[in-house]
Amino acid sequence: MFRLNLFLLFAVMVCALAVVSAQHHARKLFQALEAEQERSRQLDIEYGQLQIEMSTWATHPRLEKIARERLRMTMPAPTMVKEEH
């Protein structure tokens, strides 16, 4: 009887340690998940900001200004423009 009680006590201790270990591992995984979700939110915000910036850089007036100032392009005379039908 004493051996059975000792064995059962040992089994309960092993199970208790396994539960504690599993809970610790689950908490660590949850913390990692939270960190990755926060990183994902930050990347979504950055992506949205980059899309706004990209659309700003590609506006027609800005491109026209660059064409005139940096590339020294001018509008052709109406007589030089050939219209296609």
Secondary structure, 3 states (H helix, E strand, C coil): CHHHHHHHHHHHHHHHHHHHHHHHHHHHHHHHHHHHHHHHHHHHHHHHHHHHHHHHHCCHHHHHHHHHHCCCCCCCCHHHCCCCC
